[in-house]
Amino acid sequence: MPRTRVSSATAPVTVPASSPAAVSRPRRLLRALAIVSCVPYIGLKTVWIAGSRTGIPDGSVLLDHRVQMAVVNGLSLLMDSAVIVLALVLTRPWGLRTPAWLLAFPVWAATGLLAPIMAGFPLQLLARLAGGSSGTAGSGEPFLEEWVFGVVYTGFILQGLALGALFVLYARDRWGHLWRGRVGELPAGNVGAAQRALAGAAALLALFPLTARLWWAGGGTAGLSEGRAAERGSDFYVLEVVYIGFLAAAVVGGLMLAFRSGRVLPVAVPLGLTWVGSAAVACWGGWMSIASVGAVDDVADQPTALMHLTYSGQMIVGILVAAIGAHHFAERSAGTAQRRAA
């Protein structure tokens, strides 16, 4: 029997038996996978904070900033631990009572941090198989043992797959009505000048980071720090292409929602582009901006002004596009509540 609950808009919503409240076997398996895949990363961060040098070679630059690295490791440990909390929220009955705004942001952030890794790491491996290189082998500055990247990034990919599947199932049960239909069927009244202005501003601002990324992906070095330019390899070029892809996805998704472009497409298409694209460019732009502040002592390795502007530009574009998506959900949710009340 389906059970009835009250949504965040105070309208009654029917929860099917396949919802998180039922905790089906596939969801239990996905939850277990999400939690287990966090263990390698959390374990490494814990032993590093405790002073262990597991996976850190002699002469690594990480050993020169012990206090700073302890703080960064602590922050990243908490962030990955949040995946475990999210996995529980998405599969436990009490998770259905979580306010939408309280759940949406951490899932959006997790999407943004994991999506570029899920797309980039397999492509980097393929590029190496084709004869590419990481670009750091001859730098003379060891960072981490190679096996660390394989273990950690494999865990991230599994986290992303499991958490993504759980969120899609959860969101389908709780908010599936908000992305039904096609773009051309969306109420025109839901689109205002503010949304179009946000989409236009995002597209305009995206030109700067897109141009910079395209230049670097094409082999240009202007704007790169000396150290970064010297260490370029296939890994570097793959990541530049990945960032370009997510920037394009964010801008296209925002424009489609704001101007009702691609009218024959399912609403889920522009919403997916908006969600994943905005999260990836905003979260990684913000993370790289934070991580680059005082991260290195060598002037040659310090990010240039152009690199900082590129990171900041990405972050702003992501936030603007995310605002368009949030406006869509708020307006459509309000419209649904009004129709039910009538």
Secondary structure as GFF3:
##gff-version 3
##sequence-region A 1 342
A	DSSP	beta_strand	3	6	.	.	.	ID=ss1
A	DSSP	beta_strand	12	15	.	.	.	ID=ss2
A	DSSP	three_ten_helix	20	22	.	.	.	ID=ss3
A	DSSP	alpha_helix	25	36	.	.	.	ID=ss4
A	DSSP	alpha_helix	39	49	.	.	.	ID=ss5
A	DSSP	three_ten_helix	61	64	.	.	.	ID=ss6
A	DSSP	alpha_helix	66	89	.	.	.	ID=ss7
A	DSSP	three_ten_helix	93	97	.	.	.	ID=ss8
A	DSSP	alpha_helix	100	129	.	.	.	ID=ss9
A	DSSP	alpha_helix	146	175	.	.	.	ID=ss10
A	DSSP	three_ten_helix	176	179	.	.	.	ID=ss11
A	DSSP	three_ten_helix	183	185	.	.	.	ID=ss12
A	DSSP	three_ten_helix	188	190	.	.	.	ID=ss13
A	DSSP	alpha_helix	193	217	.	.	.	ID=ss14
A	DSSP	alpha_helix	226	230	.	.	.	ID=ss15
A	DSSP	alpha_helix	234	259	.	.	.	ID=ss16
A	DSSP	alpha_helix	268	291	.	.	.	ID=ss17
A	DSSP	three_ten_helix	299	301	.	.	.	ID=ss18
A	DSSP	alpha_helix	305	341	.	.	.	ID=ss19
###
